[in-house]
Amino acid sequence: MALKWKLFLVLISVFVYSCKEKYIPAVVDAKVNYLVVEGFINTGEDSTIITLSRTINLNGKAVAAPEKGATVSVENSGSQSVTLPEIKAGSYAIPKLTINKTGQFRIKIRTATGREYVSDFVDSKVSPVLDSITYDFRNSSLNLQVNSKDPTGNSQYYLYSFVETYLYEAAFHSFFKLENRQILERKFPQEDVYRCWRTAPSTTVNLMTTTALSQDRLDHVVLIRIPSNSQKISVDYSVLVKQHVLTRQGFDFWSALRKNTEQIGTIFDSQPSLLNGNIHSVTNPGEYVIGFISAGTTSQKRIFVTKEQLPKDWRFTYTGCKLDTLSTGEITQPQDPVFYPIDQYVKDGVPKGWFASDYVPCFDCRTSGGTTTKPSFWH
């Protein structure tokens, strides 16, 4: 989940869970307009991406409010700086830092309205090599685990992010289509909508620490759990895991954010706490700014898991998918619901009608959020 959505939940939670008994207050039309800063200064070979947005009113629509037209730069403790171009609304990035990568780092922001912000200088934390991603099949789920170690003992505080990509198939393979009330054959492979790939970033705060261990080492620590009946593992699955090392202050910030957004539910759960970041307003020192900027290198690893590697009895099943046998006239005449031809119904070698469905997700994989374009990294 993006930081701005987590913080939206925090604002609500502070009111809702401030007492032992749940109380739903009347929504106050407060014109809050906090700057939210997300990102990581990458001092290695990866990109540095900083995202700026503004919080929305509690009674407003849950839509993103990107901070457009700002000037964002990364500065090192030697006073060298580099500007990050705006690559899309509210997102500022550079493929690789072109300044000295030793010492400490911070970001500077000047908005289109002239407001100035700066983050504290932070150390660049070097991520050790992410040794491997392993998996097992306990508790009716595919459990993906991280394995990493730092012989120097200088890491201790880890933040993980990941991007999942999976291949899946529709319930039926469609060989025909309906256009302008006409039944036409699909042109293969360009019009094949049976197999899709879907990519989605992680939506949780994934923190791990070795401070209570005798070694700075993570062995088979579960990062991702996927139920046995999930569409994600119905055909082929892949995940790219990125490992960041945080300072103690950065770890505390992300821990508070996770507690405020993921562990609230009853009076026995952790209660909302103030998110103390490391970004400040120069224009107005009393202004509250949300976010924490860290710096360092990133280690990453990709793993593939195919259907053949999973237990044989694990299956994903589409619900509500059935075929009706209809005539040409029943499909081409205007009606509600609309029935789409899937394949011809043939009896004794003679076409008698059509196998059809009125539920598009059953035969068009794109309606489940994927694309028929194969990713360049796919095996």
C-alpha positions as a Markdown table, in Angstrom:
| # | Residue | x | y | z |
|---|---|---|---|---|
| 1 | Met | 0.0 | 0.0 | 0.0 |
| 2 | Ala | 1.4 | 3.4 | -0.9 |
| 3 | Leu | 2.4 | 5.6 | 2.1 |
| 4 | Lys | -0.3 | 8.2 | 1.4 |
| 5 | Trp | -3.1 | 5.6 | 1.7 |
| 6 | Lys | -1.6 | 4.2 | 5.0 |
| 7 | Leu | -1.4 | 7.7 | 6.4 |
| 8 | Phe | -5.0 | 8.3 | 5.4 |
| 9 | Leu | -6.0 | 5.4 | 7.5 |
| 10 | Val | -3.8 | 6.7 | 10.4 |
| 11 | Leu | -5.7 | 10.0 | 10.4 |
| 12 | Ile | -8.9 | 8.1 | 10.8 |
| 13 | Ser | -7.5 | 5.6 | 13.3 |
| 14 | Val | -6.2 | 8.3 | 15.7 |
| 15 | Phe | -9.9 | 9.4 | 16.2 |
| 16 | Val | -11.5 | 6.0 | 16.1 |
| 17 | Tyr | -9.2 | 4.2 | 18.5 |
| 18 | Ser | -8.3 | 6.9 | 21.0 |
| 19 | Cys | -10.6 | 5.3 | 23.6 |
| 20 | Lys | -11.1 | 1.8 | 24.8 |
| 21 | Glu | -14.7 | 1.8 | 23.5 |
| 22 | Lys | -15.0 | 2.4 | 19.8 |
| 23 | Tyr | -16.4 | 5.9 | 19.1 |
| 24 | Ile | -17.2 | 7.2 | 15.6 |
| 25 | Pro | -16.9 | 11.0 | 15.7 |
| 26 | Ala | -18.6 | 13.4 | 13.4 |
| 27 | Val | -16.3 | 14.2 | 10.5 |
| 28 | Val | -14.8 | 17.6 | 10.8 |
| 29 | Asp | -14.2 | 19.5 | 7.7 |
| 30 | Ala | -10.6 | 20.3 | 8.5 |
| 31 | Lys | -8.6 | 21.6 | 5.6 |
| 32 | Val | -5.5 | 19.5 | 6.3 |
| 33 | Asn | -3.0 | 19.7 | 3.6 |
| 34 | Tyr | 0.1 | 17.8 | 4.7 |
| 35 | Leu | 3.0 | 17.1 | 2.4 |
| 36 | Val | 3.7 | 13.4 | 2.1 |
| 37 | Val | 7.2 | 12.4 | 1.0 |
| 38 | Glu | 7.9 | 8.8 | -0.1 |
| 39 | Gly | 11.2 | 7.5 | -1.5 |
| 40 | Phe | 14.7 | 6.2 | -1.0 |
| 41 | Ile | 18.0 | 7.7 | -1.9 |
| 42 | Asn | 19.8 | 4.9 | -3.8 |
| 43 | Thr | 23.5 | 5.3 | -3.6 |
| 44 | Gly | 24.1 | 2.1 | -5.6 |
| 45 | Glu | 23.2 | 1.2 | -9.2 |
| 46 | Asp | 19.5 | 1.5 | -8.9 |
| 47 | Ser | 17.2 | 4.4 | -9.5 |
| 48 | Thr | 16.3 | 7.1 | -6.9 |
| 49 | Ile | 12.6 | 7.9 | -6.9 |
| 50 | Ile | 10.9 | 10.4 | -4.7 |
| 51 | Thr | 7.1 | 10.8 | -4.7 |
| 52 | Leu | 5.3 | 13.9 | -3.4 |
| 53 | Ser | 1.6 | 14.1 | -2.6 |
| 54 | Arg | -0.8 | 16.0 | -0.4 |
| 55 | Thr | -3.2 | 14.5 | 2.2 |
| 56 | Ile | -6.9 | 14.8 | 1.6 |
| 57 | Asn | -9.8 | 15.8 | 3.9 |
| 58 | Leu | -11.4 | 13.0 | 5.9 |
| 59 | Asn | -14.7 | 13.6 | 4.1 |
| 60 | Gly | -13.1 | 13.9 | 0.7 |
| 61 | Lys | -12.8 | 11.4 | -2.0 |
| 62 | Ala | -10.0 | 8.8 | -1.7 |
| 63 | Val | -8.0 | 10.0 | -4.7 |
| 64 | Ala | -4.3 | 10.7 | -5.0 |
| 65 | Ala | -3.3 | 14.3 | -4.8 |
| 66 | Pro | 0.2 | 14.5 | -6.4 |
| 67 | Glu | 2.4 | 17.5 | -5.7 |
| 68 | Lys | 3.2 | 18.6 | -9.3 |
| 69 | Gly | 5.8 | 21.0 | -10.6 |
| 70 | Ala | 8.2 | 20.8 | -7.6 |
| 71 | Thr | 12.0 | 21.0 | -7.7 |
| 72 | Val | 13.5 | 18.0 | -6.0 |
| 73 | Ser | 17.2 | 17.4 | -5.4 |
| 74 | Val | 19.5 | 15.0 | -3.6 |
| 75 | Glu | 22.4 | 16.6 | -1.8 |
| 76 | Asn | 25.5 | 15.0 | -0.1 |
| 77 | Ser | 27.3 | 16.2 | 2.9 |
| 78 | Gly | 30.0 | 17.6 | 0.6 |
| 79 | Ser | 27.4 | 20.1 | -0.8 |
| 80 | Gln | 27.2 | 18.3 | -4.1 |
| 81 | Ser | 23.6 | 18.0 | -5.5 |
| 82 | Val | 21.7 | 16.6 | -8.4 |
| 83 | Thr | 18.1 | 17.5 | -9.5 |
| 84 | Leu | 15.5 | 14.8 | -10.0 |
| 85 | Pro | 13.3 | 15.4 | -13.1 |
| 86 | Glu | 9.6 | 15.0 | -12.7 |
| 87 | Ile | 8.8 | 11.8 | -14.7 |
| 88 | Lys | 5.1 | 11.8 | -14.0 |
| 89 | Ala | 2.7 | 13.9 | -11.9 |
| 90 | Gly | 4.3 | 14.0 | -8.4 |
| 91 | Ser | 7.0 | 11.5 | -9.1 |
| 92 | Tyr | 10.7 | 12.6 | -9.4 |
| 93 | Ala | 13.4 | 10.3 | -10.4 |
| 94 | Ile | 17.0 | 9.8 | -11.7 |
| 95 | Pro | 18.4 | 6.4 | -13.0 |
| 96 | Lys | 21.6 | 6.8 | -11.0 |
| 97 | Leu | 23.1 | 9.4 | -8.8 |
| 98 | Thr | 25.9 | 11.4 | -10.4 |
| 99 | Ile | 27.4 | 12.9 | -7.2 |
| 100 | Asn | 29.9 | 11.5 | -4.8 |
| 101 | Lys | 28.3 | 8.5 | -3.0 |
| 102 | Thr | 30.2 | 8.7 | 0.2 |
| 103 | Gly | 29.2 | 10.6 | 3.4 |
| 104 | Gln | 25.6 | 11.5 | 4.3 |
| 105 | Phe | 22.6 | 12.4 | 2.1 |
| 106 | Arg | 19.4 | 14.4 | 2.2 |
| 107 | Ile | 16.7 | 15.8 | -0.1 |
| 108 | Lys | 15.6 | 19.3 | -0.8 |
| 109 | Ile | 12.2 | 20.2 | -2.1 |
| 110 | Arg | 10.8 | 23.5 | -3.4 |
| 111 | Thr | 7.1 | 23.3 | -4.4 |
| 112 | Ala | 5.5 | 25.2 | -7.3 |
| 113 | Thr | 4.1 | 27.6 | -4.7 |
| 114 | Gly | 7.5 | 28.4 | -3.3 |
| 115 | Arg | 7.4 | 26.3 | -0.1 |
| 116 | Glu | 10.7 | 24.8 | 0.9 |
| 117 | Tyr | 11.4 | 21.5 | 2.7 |
| 118 | Val | 14.5 | 19.6 | 3.7 |
| 119 | Ser | 15.2 | 16.2 | 5.2 |
| 120 | Asp | 17.8 | 15.4 | 7.8 |
| 121 | Phe | 21.2 | 14.1 | 6.6 |
| 122 | Val | 21.3 | 10.3 | 6.9 |
| 123 | Asp | 24.0 | 7.7 | 6.6 |
| 124 | Ser | 24.1 | 5.6 | 3.5 |
| 125 | Lys | 23.4 | 2.0 | 4.6 |
| 126 | Val | 25.0 | -0.7 | 2.4 |
| 127 | Ser | 22.7 | -3.7 | 1.9 |
| 128 | Pro | 24.4 | -7.1 | 2.2 |
| 129 | Val | 23.8 | -9.5 | -0.6 |
| 130 | Leu | 20.3 | -11.1 | -0.5 |
| 131 | Asp | 21.5 | -14.7 | -0.5 |
| 132 | Ser | 18.3 | -16.4 | -1.7 |
| 133 | Ile | 14.6 | -16.7 | -1.7 |
| 134 | Thr | 13.4 | -20.1 | -0.7 |
| 135 | Tyr | 9.9 | -21.6 | -0.3 |
| 136 | Asp | 7.9 | -24.4 | 1.3 |
| 137 | Phe | 4.2 | -25.5 | 1.3 |
| 138 | Arg | 3.2 | -25.4 | 5.0 |
| 139 | Asn | -0.3 | -24.6 | 6.2 |
| 140 | Ser | -1.9 | -24.9 | 2.8 |
| 141 | Ser | 0.1 | -22.0 | 1.4 |
| 142 | Leu | 3.1 | -21.2 | -0.6 |
| 143 | Asn | 5.5 | -19.5 | 1.8 |
| 144 | Leu | 8.4 | -17.5 | 0.3 |
| 145 | Gln | 11.3 | -16.8 | 2.7 |
| 146 | Val | 14.3 | -14.5 | 2.7 |
| 147 | Asn | 17.8 | -15.6 | 3.6 |
| 148 | Ser | 20.4 | -12.9 | 4.2 |
| 149 | Lys | 23.4 | -12.2 | 6.5 |
| 150 | Asp | 25.8 | -9.5 | 7.3 |
| 151 | Pro | 29.1 | -10.8 | 8.7 |
| 152 | Thr | 30.0 | -7.3 | 9.9 |
| 153 | Gly | 26.9 | -7.0 | 12.0 |
| 154 | Asn | 26.2 | -3.5 | 10.7 |
| 155 | Ser | 22.8 | -4.1 | 9.1 |
| 156 | Gln | 20.3 | -5.3 | 11.7 |
| 157 | Tyr | 17.3 | -3.3 | 10.5 |
| 158 | Tyr | 15.8 | -4.6 | 7.2 |
| 159 | Leu | 13.0 | -3.3 | 5.0 |
| 160 | Tyr | 11.7 | -5.5 | 2.2 |
| 161 | Ser | 9.6 | -4.6 | -0.9 |
| 162 | Phe | 8.6 | -6.9 | -3.7 |
| 163 | Val | 6.8 | -7.0 | -7.0 |
| 164 | Glu | 4.8 | -10.0 | -7.9 |
| 165 | Thr | 4.2 | -11.1 | -11.5 |
| 166 | Tyr | 2.1 | -14.1 | -12.4 |
| 167 | Leu | 0.8 | -15.9 | -15.4 |
| 168 | Tyr | -2.9 | -17.0 | -15.3 |
| 169 | Glu | -5.5 | -18.4 | -17.7 |
| 170 | Ala | -9.2 | -17.7 | -18.2 |
| 171 | Ala | -11.7 | -20.5 | -17.5 |
| 172 | Phe | -12.5 | -20.9 | -21.2 |
| 173 | His | -10.4 | -20.5 | -24.4 |
| 174 | Ser | -12.3 | -18.1 | -26.7 |
| 175 | Phe | -12.0 | -18.7 | -30.4 |
| 176 | Phe | -14.6 | -16.2 | -31.5 |
| 177 | Lys | -15.7 | -12.7 | -30.7 |
| 178 | Leu | -18.8 | -10.5 | -31.0 |
| 179 | Glu | -18.4 | -7.2 | -32.9 |
| 180 | Asn | -21.3 | -5.0 | -34.0 |
| 181 | Arg | -23.7 | -8.0 | -33.4 |
| 182 | Gln | -21.6 | -10.1 | -35.7 |
| 183 | Ile | -19.8 | -13.3 | -34.8 |
| 184 | Leu | -16.2 | -13.3 | -36.0 |
| 185 | Glu | -13.2 | -15.6 | -35.7 |
| 186 | Arg | -10.4 | -14.3 | -33.5 |
| 187 | Lys | -7.1 | -13.7 | -35.1 |
| 188 | Phe | -4.3 | -15.6 | -33.4 |
| 189 | Pro | -2.1 | -14.9 | -31.6 |
| 190 | Gln | -2.8 | -11.2 | -31.5 |
| 191 | Glu | -6.4 | -11.5 | -30.4 |
| 192 | Asp | -5.9 | -14.4 | -27.9 |
| 193 | Val | -7.2 | -13.4 | -24.5 |
| 194 | Tyr | -6.8 | -16.7 | -22.7 |
| 195 | Arg | -3.4 | -16.2 | -21.0 |
| 196 | Cys | -2.3 | -13.0 | -19.2 |
| 197 | Trp | 0.4 | -11.7 | -17.0 |
| 198 | Arg | -0.4 | -9.5 | -14.0 |
| 199 | Thr | 2.2 | -7.4 | -12.1 |
| 200 | Ala | 1.5 | -5.9 | -8.6 |
| 201 | Pro | 3.8 | -4.3 | -6.0 |
| 202 | Ser | 3.7 | -5.2 | -2.3 |
| 203 | Thr | 1.1 | -3.4 | -0.3 |
| 204 | Thr | 2.4 | -4.0 | 3.2 |
| 205 | Val | 5.3 | -2.8 | 5.4 |
| 206 | Asn | 7.8 | -5.7 | 5.6 |
| 207 | Leu | 10.2 | -5.2 | 8.4 |
| 208 | Met | 12.7 | -7.6 | 10.0 |
| 209 | Thr | 15.4 | -7.1 | 12.6 |
| 210 | Thr | 18.2 | -9.2 | 14.0 |
| 211 | Thr | 18.9 | -7.2 | 17.1 |
| 212 | Ala | 17.7 | -10.0 | 19.4 |
| 213 | Leu | 19.8 | -12.6 | 17.6 |
| 214 | Ser | 23.4 | -13.6 | 18.2 |
| 215 | Gln | 24.2 | -13.0 | 14.5 |
| 216 | Asp | 23.1 | -10.5 | 11.9 |
| 217 | Arg | 21.4 | -13.2 | 9.9 |
| 218 | Leu | 18.0 | -14.0 | 8.5 |
| 219 | Asp | 17.3 | -17.7 | 7.8 |
| 220 | His | 14.1 | -18.8 | 6.1 |
| 221 | Val | 12.1 | -15.9 | 7.4 |
| 222 | Val | 8.6 | -15.8 | 5.7 |
| 223 | Leu | 8.0 | -12.7 | 3.6 |
| 224 | Ile | 5.1 | -13.8 | 1.5 |
| 225 | Arg | 2.2 | -16.3 | 2.0 |
| 226 | Ile | 0.0 | -17.3 | -0.9 |
| 227 | Pro | -3.0 | -19.5 | -0.3 |
| 228 | Ser | -3.1 | -22.8 | -2.2 |
| 229 | Asn | -6.3 | -21.8 | -4.1 |
| 230 | Ser | -4.9 | -18.4 | -5.2 |
| 231 | Gln | -5.0 | -17.4 | -8.9 |
| 232 | Lys | -1.4 | -16.1 | -8.4 |
| 233 | Ile | -0.1 | -19.7 | -8.4 |
| 234 | Ser | -2.6 | -21.2 | -10.8 |
| 235 | Val | 0.0 | -21.4 | -13.6 |
| 236 | Asp | 3.4 | -19.7 | -13.1 |
| 237 | Tyr | 4.5 | -17.2 | -10.5 |
| 238 | Ser | 7.5 | -14.9 | -10.1 |
| 239 | Val | 8.5 | -12.3 | -7.5 |
| 240 | Leu | 11.3 | -9.7 | -7.4 |
| 241 | Val | 12.4 | -9.0 | -3.8 |
| 242 | Lys | 14.3 | -5.9 | -2.9 |
| 243 | Gln | 16.2 | -5.6 | 0.4 |
| 244 | His | 17.0 | -2.2 | 2.1 |
| 245 | Val | 18.9 | -1.6 | 5.3 |
| 246 | Leu | 17.6 | 1.1 | 7.6 |
| 247 | Thr | 18.9 | 3.2 | 10.4 |
| 248 | Arg | 17.3 | 2.7 | 13.8 |
| 249 | Gln | 15.4 | 5.9 | 13.3 |
| 250 | Gly | 14.1 | 4.7 | 9.9 |
| 251 | Phe | 13.1 | 1.4 | 11.4 |
| 252 | Asp | 11.2 | 3.1 | 14.2 |
| 253 | Phe | 9.2 | 5.2 | 11.7 |
| 254 | Trp | 8.2 | 2.3 | 9.5 |
| 255 | Ser | 7.3 | 0.2 | 12.6 |
| 256 | Ala | 5.0 | 3.0 | 13.8 |
| 257 | Leu | 3.4 | 3.2 | 10.4 |
| 258 | Arg | 2.8 | -0.5 | 10.3 |
| 259 | Lys | 1.3 | -0.5 | 13.7 |
| 260 | Asn | -1.0 | 2.3 | 12.8 |
| 261 | Thr | -2.3 | 0.9 | 9.6 |
| 262 | Glu | -2.1 | -2.9 | 9.8 |
| 263 | Gln | -2.4 | -3.9 | 13.5 |
| 264 | Ile | -5.4 | -1.9 | 14.7 |
| 265 | Gly | -8.6 | -3.7 | 15.3 |
| 266 | Thr | -9.5 | -4.1 | 19.0 |
| 267 | Ile | -8.5 | -2.4 | 22.3 |
| 268 | Phe | -5.9 | -5.2 | 22.7 |
| 269 | Asp | -4.0 | -4.1 | 19.5 |
| 270 | Ser | -1.4 | -1.4 | 19.3 |
| 271 | Gln | -2.9 | 2.1 | 19.4 |
| 272 | Pro | -2.1 | 4.9 | 17.0 |
| 273 | Ser | 1.1 | 6.8 | 17.6 |
| 274 | Leu | 2.5 | 9.9 | 16.1 |
| 275 | Leu | 4.6 | 9.4 | 13.0 |
| 276 | Asn | 7.8 | 11.4 | 13.6 |
| 277 | Gly | 9.6 | 11.6 | 10.3 |
| 278 | Asn | 12.8 | 13.3 | 9.3 |
| 279 | Ile | 11.5 | 15.9 | 6.8 |
| 280 | His | 10.9 | 19.5 | 7.9 |
| 281 | Ser | 9.5 | 22.7 | 6.4 |
| 282 | Val | 12.0 | 25.5 | 6.0 |
| 283 | Thr | 9.3 | 28.0 | 5.1 |
| 284 | Asn | 7.1 | 27.2 | 8.1 |
| 285 | Pro | 9.0 | 25.3 | 10.9 |
| 286 | Gly | 5.7 | 24.5 | 12.6 |
| 287 | Glu | 4.2 | 22.7 | 9.6 |
| 288 | Tyr | 3.8 | 18.9 | 10.0 |
| 289 | Val | 5.4 | 16.9 | 7.1 |
| 290 | Ile | 4.9 | 13.2 | 6.7 |
| 291 | Gly | 7.6 | 10.8 | 5.6 |
| 292 | Phe | 11.0 | 9.4 | 6.2 |
| 293 | Ile | 13.9 | 9.5 | 3.8 |
| 294 | Ser | 16.6 | 6.8 | 4.0 |
| 295 | Ala | 19.7 | 6.3 | 1.8 |
| 296 | Gly | 21.7 | 3.3 | 0.8 |
| 297 | Thr | 22.2 | 0.5 | -1.7 |
| 298 | Thr | 19.7 | -2.2 | -2.6 |
| 299 | Ser | 20.1 | -6.0 | -3.0 |
| 300 | Gln | 17.5 | -7.9 | -5.0 |
| 301 | Lys | 16.7 | -11.4 | -6.1 |
| 302 | Arg | 14.0 | -12.9 | -8.4 |
| 303 | Ile | 12.5 | -16.4 | -8.1 |
| 304 | Phe | 10.1 | -18.4 | -10.3 |
| 305 | Val | 7.7 | -21.0 | -9.0 |
| 306 | Thr | 5.8 | -23.1 | -11.7 |
| 307 | Lys | 2.6 | -25.1 | -11.3 |
| 308 | Glu | 4.6 | -28.3 | -11.7 |
| 309 | Gln | 6.6 | -27.5 | -8.5 |
| 310 | Leu | 3.4 | -27.1 | -6.4 |
| 311 | Pro | 1.5 | -29.9 | -4.7 |
| 312 | Lys | -0.7 | -31.8 | -7.3 |
| 313 | Asp | -4.0 | -31.1 | -5.4 |
| 314 | Trp | -3.6 | -27.3 | -5.3 |
| 315 | Arg | -6.1 | -25.7 | -7.7 |
| 316 | Phe | -7.6 | -22.4 | -8.5 |
| 317 | Thr | -11.2 | -22.5 | -9.5 |
| 318 | Tyr | -13.3 | -19.8 | -11.2 |
| 319 | Thr | -16.7 | -19.2 | -9.7 |
| 320 | Gly | -19.7 | -18.4 | -11.8 |
| 321 | Cys | -18.3 | -19.6 | -15.0 |
| 322 | Lys | -20.6 | -21.8 | -17.1 |
| 323 | Leu | -21.4 | -22.2 | -20.8 |
| 324 | Asp | -24.8 | -22.0 | -22.5 |
| 325 | Thr | -25.6 | -23.5 | -25.9 |
| 326 | Leu | -27.2 | -20.8 | -28.0 |
| 327 | Ser | -28.2 | -20.3 | -31.6 |
| 328 | Thr | -26.6 | -17.6 | -33.8 |
| 329 | Gly | -29.8 | -15.5 | -33.5 |
| 330 | Glu | -29.8 | -15.7 | -29.8 |
| 331 | Ile | -26.3 | -14.3 | -29.6 |
| 332 | Thr | -26.6 | -11.6 | -32.3 |
| 333 | Gln | -29.9 | -10.2 | -31.3 |
| 334 | Pro | -29.8 | -7.3 | -28.7 |
| 335 | Gln | -30.4 | -8.6 | -25.3 |
| 336 | Asp | -29.4 | -8.2 | -21.6 |
| 337 | Pro | -27.3 | -9.9 | -20.6 |
| 338 | Val | -25.1 | -10.0 | -23.7 |
| 339 | Phe | -23.9 | -13.5 | -24.6 |
| 340 | Tyr | -20.4 | -13.9 | -26.2 |
| 341 | Pro | -19.5 | -16.8 | -28.5 |
| 342 | Ile | -16.7 | -19.0 | -27.2 |
| 343 | Asp | -16.6 | -21.9 | -29.6 |
| 344 | Gln | -18.9 | -23.6 | -32.1 |
| 345 | Tyr | -21.2 | -26.4 | -31.0 |
| 346 | Val | -20.9 | -29.3 | -33.5 |
| 347 | Lys | -23.0 | -32.4 | -33.6 |
| 348 | Asp | -22.4 | -35.3 | -36.0 |
| 349 | Gly | -19.9 | -33.1 | -37.8 |
| 350 | Val | -22.4 | -30.3 | -38.4 |
| 351 | Pro | -22.3 | -26.9 | -36.6 |
| 352 | Lys | -25.5 | -26.6 | -34.6 |
| 353 | Gly | -24.9 | -23.4 | -32.6 |
| 354 | Trp | -22.5 | -21.8 | -30.2 |
| 355 | Phe | -21.0 | -22.4 | -26.7 |
| 356 | Ala | -21.4 | -18.9 | -25.2 |
| 357 | Ser | -20.9 | -17.1 | -21.9 |
| 358 | Asp | -22.3 | -13.8 | -20.5 |
| 359 | Tyr | -19.6 | -13.4 | -17.9 |
| 360 | Val | -16.6 | -11.8 | -19.6 |
| 361 | Pro | -13.9 | -12.7 | -17.0 |
| 362 | Cys | -14.5 | -16.4 | -17.8 |
| 363 | Phe | -13.0 | -16.0 | -21.2 |
| 364 | Asp | -11.1 | -12.7 | -21.3 |
| 365 | Cys | -8.1 | -12.8 | -18.9 |
| 366 | Arg | -7.6 | -9.0 | -19.2 |
| 367 | Thr | -10.6 | -8.3 | -17.1 |
| 368 | Ser | -8.8 | -9.7 | -14.1 |
| 369 | Gly | -6.2 | -6.9 | -14.3 |
| 370 | Gly | -3.6 | -8.5 | -16.5 |
| 371 | Thr | -2.1 | -8.0 | -20.0 |
| 372 | Thr | -1.5 | -10.5 | -22.8 |
| 373 | Thr | 2.0 | -9.0 | -23.3 |
| 374 | Lys | 4.7 | -11.3 | -22.0 |
| 375 | Pro | 7.2 | -9.6 | -19.7 |
| 376 | Ser | 10.8 | -9.3 | -21.0 |
| 377 | Phe | 12.2 | -11.2 | -18.0 |
| 378 | Trp | 9.8 | -14.1 | -18.2 |
| 379 | His | 11.4 | -17.5 | -18.4 |
